[in-house]
């Protein structure tokens, strides 16, 4: 064994297998040409104590709560669906809650873009880059640029009407 594995008492019998890390760091061993991952075996046993390595549904994913792949204790593993995994993996990306504001990883800034249609063609107008702390300013820039290119834009901020309300 090339790594120090953390397992619960009831999973210590799994240490008889030759676990070693794959390219990403997940402990596994090969059995008949098939890769068996330790965290999936433990997760299957967590659901059903009599389960074997191939009893965990292939549609289910296993997440490490502390992001340490060698820590396969049951309290560190969470069984989630594919859609939950995708949603969680997207959360760490810098995203804006404002329309027309996108994170540009190449520049490390928020980018303001207006998408519009002209003569049945989908076009894009770049309106500028903004630092992370200027996300609201980027949204205001979208609100300023969008009406120039779109007939009925949906804006980020509702413009206050200067109309005075009169009571009759």
Secondary structure by P-SEA (a helix, b strand, c coil): cccccccccccccccccbbbbcccbbbbbbcccbbbbaaaaaaaaaaccccccccccccbbbbbccccccccccccbbbbcaaaaaaaaaccccccccccccccccccbbbbbbbbccccbbbbbbcccccccaaaaaaaaaaaccccccccccccbbbbbcbbbbcc
